[in-house]
Amino acid sequence: MRVPNSVVLPVGTHVDYCQKQEVAQKTHDIMARITAMLAERKSNLAHFIDNLEGSEEPKFYVDQWERLKEMESCTLTILNLVAVNCTDHRDIRKLRATILEHVKNEELFPEVVRVLPPVYRQVEAAIVDIAQSEEMADHGMMDLQYLLSKLSQREHLAGLGRELLQDILRYLHRIGLVVWYEEIKHLESTVFLQPTFLITMFKLLVRYRLVQQLESIS
């Protein structure tokens, strides 16, 4: 809701616990709830903006007004929900095919046809090589400046600067090759070259019925 022109593909899991008719009903219910949520958000934003514009001293609320107007301009495209049984490889392949079909849609993703400079591909290949090297720790975490120095050691990337690397990392973060939380002060200098490590950590820390499991321990 805060990312301009974002596209969301809802995915419903645990289909194997539902009857076929129940899946259709739940899919319809979820999409209806999302539609209602978006309509309520749009109405609330318009209400907040009207209140600020109608206040006695609107000049004191310019910053808030600008933030709300920026959020109001963020378009959000919700695609049709895909229901999957995560234990069935056929459903996983169906989900993958659906995702690929959507990301190749130029109307949804105009940048899909953008031609990247060769250095983007060169840095991407070099990062993959570093991530797969024996010297790379399992957690895949690397200091941004150290990553730059490692890349600069390669002859064809000797002139790579920090700003260009950051632009490339933003692109690689968007496509999921690396994870770089540049907005978080404590993490802005760390690049995760192995995103799967983070997934493993989250699975250990955030799990179904975690509270109940912890409470069951004497």
N, C-alpha and C positions, 0 to 999 in steps of 0.2 A: 504493500500500500504506500510505501515511502520511496519506491524506486520508479523513476519515470519510465513509462512505456513498458512496464514489466508484464510478463506472460506467465500464467500459473496453470499447471496441469495437475488437478487433484487426482490422487491415486487412492483407491479404497482397497485395503488388504483383508486377509482372513475370509475370503469368499468361501473357502472350504467349510466354514462354520455356518453357512447360510443356505437356505433353499433358493432355487433359481428365481422364483417370484419375489422372494424377500430381497434379493440383490437388486432387482429392478426398483423396488419400492424405496430401499435405502438410498440408492443412487439418485433417484428423483428428489428425495427428501433433502439430501446433502446439497444438491445443486440449488434447490429452492432456498435453503438456509443461507447459502453463500450470496445469492442474488439479493435476499432481504438484508443481509449484513452490509453489502455494498451500498444499497439504497439508503440505509440508515446512516451510514458514514457520510455519504454525500449530503444528506439532509442536515446532519449535525455540523458539518463544516460550513455549509451555507448559513446556518443559524449563528454560529460563532462569529463568522465574518460580518454578518449584519449587525450583531451586537457591538462589535468593535467600531464599525463605521458609524453607528448611531450613538456612540458614547459622547459625553459632553466634551471630553478632551481626546479626540482620536489620535492626535499627534504623539501622545504618550504610548500608544499601542502599535506604532508602526512596525516594530520588529515582529510582534506576534502576528499582525495582519499579513506581513510578507511571508512568514512561515506557513500560515494557513492557506494563503493563495497558492503557494508552491505545492503544498500537499493536494490542493484541489485540482491542480493542473496535471497531477500524476495519473495517467491513464492506466487502467489495469484490465488486461484481457484474461478471462477465465475460460479455459478449454473444457470440453466435456470430460467428466470423470471417467477414469479407466479402473475397472474392478479386476483385481488379480488374486490368484491363489499363489502365494509365494513359494509353496512347496511343489508347484508344477512348472517345469522348465518351459512348457509351451506358453504359459501365461507370461513368464519373464520375457520370452522372445517377442510376444505380442506387445508388451509394454515398450520394449526397446524399439520395435518397428514403429510404434506410434510416436515415440519421442523423436526419432529420426525424421519421420514424415513431417512433424510440426516444425522442427528446427530448419528444415530445408525450404519452408514456406517463406518466400520473400516478403509477403504482406505482413507476416508476423515478425520476421526478423530481417529488416532491410539490409543489415550489415553482413548478411550471410554471403553476399556476392562481392564484398569488399576484398580487394587484393592486398595482402599483407606484404610489407617490405621483406626482402630475403633475410635480413638480420633477425627478424622474429622467428623464422623457422630454424635459423642457425642456433639461436639461444635456446629455443625449445629442445632441439636435438641434444645440445650440450648439457642441459639440465637433466634430461632423461638419462644421459650417459653417467653424469655425476651421481644421480639418485640410485642407479643400478650398480655402481662401483663397490668394491669390497670395503673400501675405506669409509663408506657412508654408514652411519649408525642406523640401527633399526627404526628409531623414532623419526628419522628423516628431517630433523630440525637443523637449520643452518643460519648463521648470522648473515644479514643482508650484505654487509661490507665484505665478509669473507667469501660469499658467493660471487660477488663482483670480481674479487681478486682471482678466484679460481677460473672464472670465465675469461678474464683478461689474459690468462696465461696461454690461452689458445690463440694460435697465430691469426686466424681470421676474425677474432673478436678482441684483438689487442686494443682497439680504439673505443671499446664499449664504455660509455659513461654511466654514472649513477642514475641520471634522469631518464635516459633511454631504457636502462634496465628496469626501472620502476614502471615505465609505460608498458613494457613487455610483460612484466609480472602481473600487472592489472589484467592484461589480456589472458594470460595463462591461468589466472585465478578465475576469470569468468568462464573459461572452458573446462575448469576442474582439474587441470594438470597439477597445479600447486595450490596451496592455501596461503594467503598473505593478508593478515588483518591490519592493514595500514591505518585504519581509523582508530585502533586501540593502542593507546600510548605505550603500554607495557609490551606489546607484541609487534609494534611497527618495524622493529629491526630484526625480526625473526621470520624466516620463510620455511614453510612446511613442504618439503619436497615429496613427502609420502603421505598424502591425504588419508590413505587407508588406515594409518596409525591413529589418526584422530578419531576415525569411525570406531575403531576397536576400543579406544579409551572411552568414548561416549557410551558404547554398548555396556561397558563395565559399570559406568557411573549412573547412567540413565536407563532404567529398565522397567518393564511392566511389573506392577505390584511391588516396587522397591520398598515403599514405606512399610507395607505389611511384612515383607521379608525381614526388614530391620527390627520391627517391633516383636517379631517372633523369637528373636535371639534374647536369651535370658541375661 
